[in-house]
Amino acid sequence: MAHAPSLAHRADKARRQWQLGQTHAKAGRWEAAVRAHEAAARLEPGDVVYALNHARALLSRGANAQAGEEALRAYRIDPASRVACQLAAECLMRQGQAGQAVDILRSLDAKVPRDTAHHAMLGNALKQLGRLHEAVAAYFESLALDPSQAQMHYNLGLCFGDLDLKREAAQCFNTTLILGAGNLDLSTRGLACFYERGGCHWEDSEKSLALLNAGVQALADDAQVATTPFVHAVLCDDRREQLRAARSCSRFTSIGLEPLAPVASDWRAGQRRLRVGYVSSDFHHHATAILLAEMLEQHDRARFDVRLYSHGAPDGSAMRARLEAACEEFVDVRACTDREVALRVRRDGIDLLIDLKGYTRDNRLGIFAHRPAPVQAAFLGFPGTTGAEYIDYVIGDEVVTPMSHADGYSEKIAQMPICYQPNDRQRPLWDAPTRRSQGLPDDAVVLCGFNQPYKISPQVFDSWCRLLAALPNAVLWLLDWSQQALPSLRQQAAVRGIDPQRLVGAARVGSSDHIARFRLADIFLDTWPCNAHTTASDALWAGVPIVTHLGQTFASRVGASLLHAVGMPELVCQDLAEYERTVIDLARDPGRRQLLRQRLALARGSSPLFDTTRFTRDIEALYLRMAERHALGLPAEPMAAQG
C-alpha cells in the first residue's frame, strides 16, 4: 500500500506529459512533442499508447530509425496491436527496409482482423521488393474490404503496368479517375493514356489523349499539379503544352522543399579541373549507358574531374563495370534521400551537375531541386523540357532544339554543333543471322519498326498499313515488346485489310544480337511524334537507312538530327505524304537501298555521328562555356552551336 500513491503520482505525471505532447503535436512543434511523449513513455514503459505516440512524434520529426525502434517496442508490448504493427512497418519502409516491413506485417496474430490499410501497406512493401504478383494479391484483399479505394486501383495499375498487362493497367487508372483521383487526376489520366498506347489498345486512346491535353491546357500558369511530362513528351507534338505540363509537375514535386544555400563556384579557367557530376539510375546495361559509355571514357582528365552519382541497382554487367572505371569516383546513392545526395554533391564541390533522367522512370530530379551545384543541366535521357527553375540548360543541337523553339523550354538551350546524341564506336557489329531464323521471308522487303509499342499511334499504323498495301512484297517487322501489343496490332491490321501474318515479331534479345539482326532490315520506319532514339542510332550503325517525319518537339526531331549528322538529310520528310512516298520509292529501288547501306558502312568510320572523340571535345567545350559564364557572375543564356 505504501507504493500506491507513488504509482498513482507516476501515472498522473505520465498522463500530463502525454497531454502536453498531444498539444505540441497539434501545433506542429515536433521537437517538443518528442520530449513530452518520451517522458510519458519512460514513466510508463509498459503502456502501448504512450509508446505509439512517442513513435509517431519521432516519425513526424523525421527520426525514422528511432521511431521504428519505439514502434517495435510498442508491438512487443502488445503483439495483437494492429496499429503498432503497421507503424513499425511504416518506419521500416521509410528506411528502405521493405523486406523487414513485409515480415512485420505478416507476423501479426492471425486472429487479429486486417483492415484495408494493413493490406495496402503490405502491397506497397511487396511492390517495392518487385514481388508484383504478391502485391496484386494484397491490393485485391484491401479492395475486397472496400472497393471504392481510388488509391488501391491506382496501385494495382502500377503493378499491372510492371507485369506487362497494359490493358489491365489502363483499366485500373480509368477506374481511379471514376472514383476520383483528386490532385492526381491529370497524372492518372496520363498513365491511362500511356498504357492504352503501350498495349496498342486504341478503342478509347484518342479520346483519352484529347481529355489529357485539354486538362493540361486548362492549367493555370502557376499551377502546382501532378502531371506526367514523359507522356506529353512522347504522345504530344506541342512543345508549349509539354512545357505547361512540366512546369506544373516541377512545382508540385518541389512543394515544401528548401534548396541549399546558394553557392558560387570557385572554378576559373586554367586554375583547376572542372568538376562535373552525372546523376542517373541507368549506370548499367541500359540504352542511355550504351550511348554514353565511350564519351565518359574519352573525357579529358587533365581538365575534367568526372563523378557518377548512381541511384540505380547494379546489374553485374560488363557495362556497369565499364562505367565504374570511366570516372574519377562512382558514388552509389541508392540509400540516400534527395537532400543527402545534394549535400554530398555540395561537399564534392561539383561545378556542373548533369541530370540524365528528366521525367523518365526512377528519376531523382529532387536532388537538383535542392540546388547543390552552381550550374545544372539536363542531357540525353529525356527528350524535352523539365519545366524546372533549378535546371539552367537543356543540351540539344540545331535540329532537336533550334533557337526558334525556345518557347517550349524553361531551360536555356545549349546546342551541340553536330548532334546532341553521343555514340559508342566500341559497339560490336556481328554478322547478321539468317532471315529464316528470324521468321522473315528471304525475298521480302523488310520494313522495320523496332520502336516500343507506345510510340505506335493509330495514325502511324494507318500509314504503315497503307505502305503494306502499296508494297505487296513487303513485311512489317516489329518488336514483340509487350505480350499484348503484337496480337492487338495484328487484329488492327486485319481491320485495315492487311494479312496479319505480314506482321513479323522480333523477340527481346541482348543489344549485340539486336544490332546484328537489324542488318536484315531494308528500311527502318520511324514513328512520330516520338521518334526512335537509341534504336535509331542502332539502325544506322547496322547500316539500315531510316525514313523519318520531322515534328515540332524534341522527341519528334531526333531522327532528323541523326540523319543530318550521318549525311543523309534526304531521308528527313516534312509531311506524311512525303514520308510514305519516300518509303515506297526506296522499297521499289534495291539499287538505291544498296548505295545507302554502303554510305552508312563508310559512315561508321568517317561520320561525325560516330566520332566519339570529337563529340566529347564538343560537349566539353560547351560545359566550359557554361562554367565560364557562371564564373563571371552572369546568368545562364542560350548557347548557339559553335564549331
C-alpha positions in Angstrom: 0.0 0.0 0.0 2.9 2.3 0.6 3.7 2.3 -3.1 0.2 3.1 -4.3 0.5 6.9 -4.0 3.8 6.8 -5.8 2.4 4.7 -8.6 -0.6 6.9 -8.9 1.6 10.0 -9.0 3.8 8.4 -11.7 0.7 7.6 -13.8 -0.7 11.1 -13.4 2.6 12.7 -14.4 2.8 10.4 -17.5 -0.8 11.4 -18.4 0.1 15.1 -18.1 3.2 14.6 -20.3 1.2 12.8 -22.9 -1.4 15.6 -23.0 1.4 18.1 -23.3 2.9 16.1 -26.2 -0.5 16.0 -27.9 -0.8 19.8 -27.6 2.7 20.3 -29.1 1.9 17.8 -31.9 -1.3 19.5 -32.9 0.7 22.8 -33.2 3.4 21.1 -35.2 6.1 21.6 -32.6 7.6 18.1 -33.1 10.8 18.6 -31.0 8.7 19.5 -28.0 6.2 16.8 -28.8 9.0 14.2 -28.9 10.4 15.3 -25.5 6.9 15.2 -23.8 5.9 11.8 -25.3 9.3 10.4 -24.5 8.8 11.4 -20.9 5.4 9.8 -20.8 6.7 6.5 -22.3 9.6 6.5 -19.9 7.3 7.0 -16.9 5.0 4.2 -18.0 7.2 1.8 -20.1 4.5 -0.8 -20.3 1.9 1.5 -21.9 1.4 0.8 -25.6 -0.4 4.1 -26.2 2.4 6.2 -24.8 5.0 4.2 -26.9 2.9 4.6 -30.0 2.6 8.4 -29.6 6.3 8.7 -29.0 7.0 6.7 -32.2 4.6 8.9 -34.2 6.2 12.1 -32.9 9.7 10.8 -33.8 8.4 9.8 -37.3 6.9 13.3 -37.8 10.3 14.8 -36.9 12.0 12.6 -39.5 13.8 10.3 -37.0 12.7 7.2 -38.9 15.1 4.7 -37.2 14.3 5.9 -33.7 10.6 5.9 -34.5 10.9 2.3 -35.8 12.6 1.1 -32.6 9.9 2.7 -30.4 7.1 1.3 -32.6 8.7 -2.2 -32.4 8.8 -1.8 -28.6 5.1 -1.0 -28.7 4.4 -4.0 -30.8 6.3 -6.2 -28.3 4.2 -4.8 -25.5 1.0 -5.7 -27.4 1.6 -8.3 -30.2 -2.1 -8.0 -31.0 -1.9 -4.3 -31.8 -2.5 -3.8 -35.5 -1.7 -0.1 -35.1 1.8 -0.9 -33.6 2.4 -3.5 -36.3 1.6 -1.0 -39.1 3.5 1.9 -37.6 6.6 -0.3 -37.2 6.2 -1.4 -40.9 5.8 2.2 -42.0 9.1 3.2 -40.2 10.9 0.3 -41.9 9.5 1.3 -45.3 10.8 4.8 -44.8 14.2 3.4 -44.2 14.1 1.4 -47.4 13.7 -1.9 -45.5 10.7 -3.3 -47.3 11.6 -6.9 -46.7 11.5 -6.4 -42.9 8.3 -4.5 -43.3 6.7 -7.5 -45.0 7.9 -9.8 -42.2 6.4 -7.5 -39.5 3.1 -7.1 -41.3 2.8 -10.9 -41.8 3.8 -11.5 -38.2 0.5 -10.1 -36.8 -1.5 -12.7 -35.0 -3.9 -14.4 -37.5 -6.8 -13.8 -35.1 -6.4 -10.0 -35.5 -8.6 -8.7 -38.3 -6.6 -7.0 -41.1 -8.0 -3.6 -42.3 -7.6 -2.0 -45.7 -4.6 -0.1 -44.6 -2.8 -3.3 -43.5 -3.3 -5.0 -46.8 -2.4 -1.8 -48.7 0.8 -1.4 -46.7 1.8 -5.0 -47.4 1.1 -4.5 -51.1 3.3 -1.4 -51.1 6.2 -3.2 -49.4 5.9 -6.2 -51.8 5.8 -3.9 -54.8 8.9 -2.1 -53.6 10.6 -5.6 -53.5 9.5 -6.4 -57.0 7.2 -9.2 -55.8 4.4 -7.9 -58.0 2.1 -10.9 -58.0 2.0 -10.9 -54.2 1.5 -7.2 -54.2 -1.5 -7.6 -56.5 -3.0 -10.2 -54.2 -2.5 -7.8 -51.2 -4.2 -4.9 -53.1 -7.2 -7.1 -54.0 -7.5 -8.1 -50.3 -7.7 -4.4 -49.5 -10.3 -3.8 -52.2 -12.4 -6.7 -51.1 -12.9 -4.8 -47.8 -13.6 -1.5 -49.6 -13.8 -1.5 -53.5 -14.1 2.3 -53.6 -10.5 3.0 -52.7 -9.1 5.0 -55.6 -5.6 4.6 -54.4 -5.7 0.8 -54.4 -6.9 0.8 -58.1 -4.1 3.2 -58.8 -1.6 0.9 -57.1 -2.9 -2.1 -59.0 -2.5 -0.1 -62.2 1.2 0.4 -61.4 1.7 -3.3 -60.7 -0.2 -4.4 -63.9 2.0 -2.0 -65.9 5.1 -3.5 -64.5 3.7 -7.0 -65.2 3.3 -6.0 -68.9 -0.5 -6.2 -68.5 -1.1 -2.8 -70.3 -4.9 -3.2 -70.9 -5.5 -4.1 -67.2 -3.2 -1.2 -66.1 -5.2 1.3 -68.2 -8.5 0.0 -66.8 -7.3 0.4 -63.3 -6.2 4.0 -63.9 -9.6 4.8 -65.6 -11.3 3.3 -62.6 -9.2 5.6 -60.4 -10.4 8.5 -62.4 -14.1 7.5 -62.0 -13.7 7.2 -58.2 -11.8 10.5 -58.0 -8.1 10.9 -58.1 -8.1 14.4 -56.6 -4.9 16.3 -57.3 -3.5 13.3 -59.1 -6.2 13.4 -61.7 -4.0 14.7 -64.6 -1.1 12.3 -63.8 -3.5 9.4 -63.6 -5.1 10.3 -66.9 -1.6 10.5 -68.4 -0.8 6.9 -67.1 -4.1 5.6 -68.6 -3.2 7.1 -72.0 0.3 5.7 -71.8 -0.8 2.1 -71.0 -3.6 2.2 -73.6 -0.9 3.0 -76.2 1.6 0.6 -74.7 -0.7 -2.3 -75.3 -1.9 -0.8 -78.7 -5.5 -0.8 -77.4 -6.9 2.1 -79.3 -10.6 1.9 -78.6 -10.5 4.9 -76.2 -7.0 6.1 -76.6 -7.7 9.1 -78.8 -10.5 10.3 -76.5 -8.2 9.8 -73.5 -5.4 11.8 -75.1 -7.8 14.6 -76.0 -9.0 14.8 -72.4 -5.4 14.8 -71.2 -4.4 17.6 -73.5 -7.5 19.6 -72.5 -6.6 19.2 -68.9 -3.1 20.5 -69.4 -4.4 23.4 -71.5 -6.7 24.3 -68.6 -4.0 24.5 -66.0 -3.3 27.9 -64.5 0.0 29.5 -65.4 1.2 29.0 -61.8 -0.3 25.5 -61.4 1.2 23.1 -58.9 -0.5 19.9 -60.1 0.9 16.5 -60.6 1.2 15.7 -64.3 3.1 13.1 -66.5 5.6 15.1 -68.5 7.0 11.9 -70.1 3.6 11.0 -71.5 3.3 14.5 -73.0 6.8 14.4 -74.4 6.2 11.1 -76.3 2.5 11.4 -77.2 2.1 15.1 -77.9 3.6 17.2 -80.7 3.0 20.6 -79.0 6.1 21.9 -77.2 4.3 24.6 -75.4 1.8 22.1 -73.9 4.8 19.9 -72.9 6.3 22.9 -71.1 3.0 23.7 -69.3 2.7 20.1 -68.0 6.4 20.0 -67.0 6.3 23.3 -65.1 3.2 22.2 -63.2 4.8 18.9 -62.3 8.1 20.6 -61.2 6.2 23.0 -58.9 4.2 20.1 -57.5 7.2 18.0 -56.7 9.0 21.0 -55.1 6.3 21.9 -52.7 7.8 22.3 -49.2 11.3 21.7 -50.4 14.0 24.0 -49.2 17.1 24.4 -51.5 20.5 24.6 -50.1 22.1 28.0 -49.6 23.3 29.4 -52.9 27.0 28.7 -53.6 29.3 30.2 -56.2 31.9 28.0 -57.9 35.5 28.9 -57.2 36.5 27.4 -60.6 38.4 29.6 -63.0 39.7 28.5 -66.4 43.2 27.3 -66.2 43.3 27.1 -62.4 41.9 23.7 -61.7 39.9 20.9 -63.3 36.2 21.5 -63.8 34.2 19.1 -61.5 31.4 17.5 -63.5 28.8 15.2 -61.9 26.4 13.0 -63.8 23.2 11.7 -62.0 21.2 8.7 -63.2 19.7 5.3 -62.2 20.8 3.9 -65.6 24.5 3.3 -65.0 24.2 -0.4 -66.0 23.2 -2.2 -69.2 20.7 0.4 -70.4 20.0 2.4 -73.6 21.4 5.6 -72.1 24.5 3.9 -70.8 25.1 2.3 -74.2 25.2 5.8 -75.8 27.2 7.4 -73.1 29.9 5.0 -72.1 32.6 5.9 -74.6 32.0 9.6 -74.1 32.7 9.2 -70.4 35.8 7.3 -71.2 37.0 10.0 -73.6 36.7 12.9 -71.1 40.0 14.8 -70.8 41.1 14.0 -67.2 43.6 16.8 -67.3 40.8 19.3 -67.5 37.7 17.5 -66.1 37.1 15.7 -62.8 34.2 13.4 -63.6 32.0 11.7 -61.0 28.9 9.5 -61.4 26.1 9.5 -58.8 24.2 6.3 -59.2 20.7 5.8 -57.7 20.0 2.6 -59.6 20.8 -1.0 -58.7 23.9 -2.7 -60.1 23.2 -5.5 -62.6 26.6 -7.2 -62.6 27.0 -6.4 -66.3 30.2 -5.6 -68.2 28.6 -2.2 -68.9 28.3 -1.4 -65.2 32.0 -2.3 -64.7 33.0 -0.2 -67.6 31.1 2.8 -66.3 32.6 2.4 -62.8 36.0 2.6 -64.4 35.2 5.5 -66.6 35.1 8.2 -63.9 37.0 9.7 -61.0 34.6 8.4 -58.5 31.5 6.2 -58.7 29.1 7.1 -55.9 26.2 4.7 -55.0 23.5 6.9 -53.6 20.5 4.5 -53.7 20.1 4.6 -49.9 20.3 8.4 -49.6 17.5 10.9 -49.6 17.5 13.6 -52.3 18.8 16.1 -49.7 21.5 13.8 -48.6 22.7 13.3 -52.2 22.6 17.1 -52.7 24.7 17.6 -49.6 27.2 15.0 -50.9 27.4 16.8 -54.3 27.9 20.1 -52.5 30.7 18.5 -50.3 32.3 17.2 -53.5 32.5 20.7 -54.9 30.7 19.8 -58.2 30.8 22.8 -60.5 28.4 21.4 -63.1 25.7 18.8 -62.3 24.1 16.9 -65.2 20.7 15.1 -65.0 20.5 12.1 -67.3 16.9 11.2 -66.5 14.4 14.0 -66.8 11.0 12.7 -66.2 11.8 9.1 -67.1 11.3 6.2 -64.7 13.1 6.3 -61.3 14.3 9.9 -61.8 15.6 11.9 -58.9 15.0 15.5 -60.0 14.5 16.3 -56.3 18.3 16.2 -56.0 18.5 19.1 -58.4 15.7 20.9 -56.7 18.0 21.4 -53.7 20.3 23.3 -56.0 23.5 21.5 -54.9 25.7 22.8 -57.8 26.2 26.3 -59.2 25.3 25.2 -62.7 22.8 22.4 -63.5 21.9 21.0 -66.9 19.6 18.3 -68.5 21.1 16.0 -71.1 20.3 12.9 -73.1 17.8 10.9 -71.0 14.6 12.9 -71.6 13.6 14.5 -74.9 12.0 17.6 -73.7 11.9 20.3 -71.0 12.0 19.7 -67.3 10.0 22.9 -66.7 12.2 23.3 -63.6 13.6 26.7 -62.5 16.5 24.8 -61.0 17.8 23.4 -64.3 19.8 26.1 -66.1 20.4 24.4 -69.5 19.0 21.7 -71.8 21.6 20.3 -74.1 20.4 19.7 -77.6 21.5 20.7 -81.1 20.4 22.8 -84.0 17.8 20.3 -85.2 16.2 18.9 -82.0 16.4 22.3 -80.2 16.5 25.1 -82.7 16.6 28.5 -81.0 13.2 29.3 -82.5 11.8 26.6 -80.2 12.9 28.3 -77.0 9.2 28.9 -76.2 9.0 25.2 -75.3 11.7 25.2 -72.7 12.1 26.6 -69.2 15.9 26.0 -69.5 18.2 27.9 -71.8 19.0 25.9 -74.9 22.7 24.9 -75.2 23.4 23.4 -78.7 25.9 20.8 -79.7 27.5 21.6 -83.1 26.6 18.2 -84.8 24.1 16.2 -82.8 23.1 16.0 -79.2 23.4 12.2 -79.0 26.8 10.5 -78.3 27.6 7.1 -79.7 29.9 4.3 -78.8 32.2 3.1 -81.5 33.0 0.0 -79.4 29.6 -1.5 -80.0 30.1 -4.8 -81.7 28.7 -5.4 -85.2 28.2 -9.1 -85.5 27.3 -10.9 -88.7 23.6 -11.0 -89.4 21.6 -14.2 -88.7 19.6 -15.8 -91.4 16.3 -14.3 -92.3 14.7 -17.7 -91.8 16.0 -17.8 -88.2 14.0 -14.6 -87.5 10.8 -15.7 -89.2 11.4 -13.4 -92.2 10.8 -14.3 -95.9 14.0 -14.4 -97.9 12.6 -12.5 -100.9 10.5 -9.8 -99.0 11.3 -6.1 -98.5 11.6 -5.9 -94.7 10.1 -2.7 -93.3 11.4 -2.5 -89.7 9.6 -0.7 -86.9 11.6 -1.6 -83.8 10.1 1.1 -81.6 8.3 0.4 -78.4 4.6 -0.1 -78.9 3.6 3.1 -77.1 5.1 5.1 -80.0 2.8 3.4 -82.5 -0.3 5.6 -82.7 -3.4 4.7 -84.8 -2.2 7.4 -87.3 1.3 5.8 -87.5 -0.2 2.3 -88.0 -2.6 3.6 -90.6 0.4 4.9 -92.6 2.3 1.7 -92.2 -0.7 -0.3 -93.4 -1.0 2.0 -96.5 2.7 1.2 -97.2 2.0 -2.6 -96.9 -1.0 -2.2 -99.3 1.2 -0.4 -101.8 4.1 -2.9 -101.4 2.6 -6.4 -101.6 6.1 -8.0 -101.3 6.8 -6.2 -98.0 6.5 -7.4 -94.4 6.4 -5.3 -91.3 9.0 -6.4 -88.7 8.0 -5.3 -85.2 9.5 -5.7 -81.7 7.5 -8.3 -79.7 8.0 -6.0 -76.7 4.6 -6.4 -75.0 2.6 -9.6 -74.7 -0.5 -7.7 -75.7 0.8 -5.3 -78.4 1.6 -7.5 -81.3 -1.6 -9.6 -81.1 -3.5 -6.3 -81.0 -1.6 -4.8 -84.0 -2.4 -8.0 -86.0 -6.1 -7.5 -85.2 -5.8 -3.9 -86.3 -4.0 -4.9 -89.5 -6.9 -7.2 -90.4 -9.4 -4.4 -89.9 -7.4 -2.4 -92.3 -7.3 -5.1 -94.9 -3.8 -6.3 -94.3 -3.0 -10.0 -93.8 -1.9 -10.2 -90.1 0.8 -12.7 -91.0 2.7 -9.9 -92.7 3.5 -8.6 -89.3 6.5 -10.5 -88.0 7.5 -10.3 -84.4 11.1 -9.9 -83.1 11.7 -11.2 -79.6 13.7 -9.3 -77.0 17.4 -10.1 -77.2 20.6 -8.6 -75.9 21.9 -5.4 -77.6 24.6 -7.1 -79.7 22.2 -9.7 -81.1 19.7 -6.9 -81.6 22.1 -4.8 -83.7 23.2 -7.9 -85.6 19.6 -8.9 -86.6 18.9 -5.2 -87.5 21.1 -5.8 -90.6 18.4 -8.0 -92.1 16.1 -5.0 -92.4 15.8 -3.0 -95.6 14.2 0.2 -94.3 13.6 1.5 -90.8 10.2 3.2 -90.4 10.4 5.9 -87.8 7.4 6.8 -85.6 6.1 10.2 -84.6 5.6 12.4 -82.6 8.2 10.3 -80.7 11.0 9.1 -83.0 13.4 6.3 -82.3 16.4 7.5 -80.2 18.9 4.8 -79.2 17.2 2.5 -81.6 17.7 4.9 -84.5 21.5 5.0 -83.7 21.5 1.2 -83.6 19.8 1.1 -87.1 22.3 3.5 -88.6 25.2 1.7 -87.0 23.9 -1.6 -88.5 23.7 0.1 -92.0 19.9 0.4 -92.2 18.5 3.6 -93.7 15.9 5.5 -91.7 12.9 7.4 -93.0 11.6 9.9 -90.5 8.9 12.5 -90.2 10.0 15.9 -88.8 7.8 17.3 -86.0 7.7 20.3 -83.7 9.2 18.8 -80.4 12.5 17.4 -79.3 11.2 13.8 -79.4 9.9 14.2 -82.9 13.2 15.6 -84.3 15.7 13.1 -83.1 15.6 11.0 -86.3 16.2 14.2 -88.3 19.2 15.1 -86.1 20.8 11.7 -86.6 20.2 11.7 -90.3 21.7 15.1 -90.7 24.7 14.1 -88.7 25.3 10.9 -90.7 24.9 12.8 -94.0 21.5 11.6 -95.2 19.2 14.6 -94.8 17.2 13.5 -97.9 15.5 10.9 -95.7 14.0 13.5 -93.5 10.4 14.2 -94.5 8.4 17.3 -93.9 4.9 15.7 -94.0 3.2 12.4 -94.0 2.7 12.2 -97.8 6.5 12.7 -98.3 7.2 10.1 -95.7 5.1 7.4 -97.4 6.4 8.4 -100.9 10.0 8.1 -99.7 9.4 4.7 -98.2 7.7 3.4 -101.3 10.3 4.7 -103.7 13.1 3.1 -101.6 11.3 -0.2 -101.3 11.0 -0.4 -105.0 14.6 0.6 -105.7 17.0 -2.1 -104.3 19.9 -0.3 -106.1 19.4 2.9 -104.1 19.0 1.0 -100.9 22.3 -0.7 -101.5 24.0 2.6 -102.1 22.6 3.9 -98.8 23.9 0.9 -97.0 27.3 1.4 -98.5 27.3 5.1 -97.4 26.3 4.0 -93.9 29.1 1.4 -93.8 31.6 4.1 -94.6 30.0 6.4 -92.0 30.9 4.1 -89.2 34.5 5.3 -89.6 34.1 8.8 -91.1 30.8 10.4 -90.0 30.8 12.9 -87.1 27.8 11.0 -85.7 30.1 8.1 -84.7 33.2 10.2 -83.9 33.0 9.9 -80.1 36.3 11.8 -79.5 35.0 14.8 -81.5 31.7 14.6 -79.7 33.4 14.6 -76.3 35.6 17.6 -77.1 32.5 19.4 -78.3 30.5 18.8 -75.2 33.5 19.7 -73.0 33.7 23.0 -74.8 30.0 23.5 -74.1 30.5 22.7 -70.4 33.3 25.2 -70.2 31.2 27.9 -71.8 28.5 27.2 -69.1 31.1 27.3 -66.3 32.9 30.4 -67.6 29.7 32.3 -67.8 28.9 31.5 -64.2 32.4 32.3 -63.1 31.9 35.8 -64.5 28.8 36.2 -62.3 26.4 36.1 -65.3 23.1 34.2 -65.5 22.5 31.3 -67.9 21.9 32.4 -71.5 21.1 30.5 -74.7 24.2 29.0 -76.3 24.2 28.5 -80.0 26.3 25.8 -81.6 29.9 26.6 -82.2 32.5 24.8 -84.3 
